[in-house]
């Protein structure tokens, strides 16, 4: 389900990205997952795991706690980090 907002390449350009709004009803941009230095809450593995588990208050990012096992979440986070390391980071 990540691709719905973040897109197939993780760049925040998924099919539902244009419709995202924060809790105030203001338009919000899906995070570009290829730029971990911009992550709310940090870009370390433990930080990413926390965001997947708890979501982000005030944003459309839901909690995925209980949907998958911790082992599966660890695998998802590790896959994200491996993808990030395989493709060079782009400067803004």
Helices and strands as residue ranges (DSSP letters): H 2-6, G 17-19, G 36-38, H 45-54, H 70-86
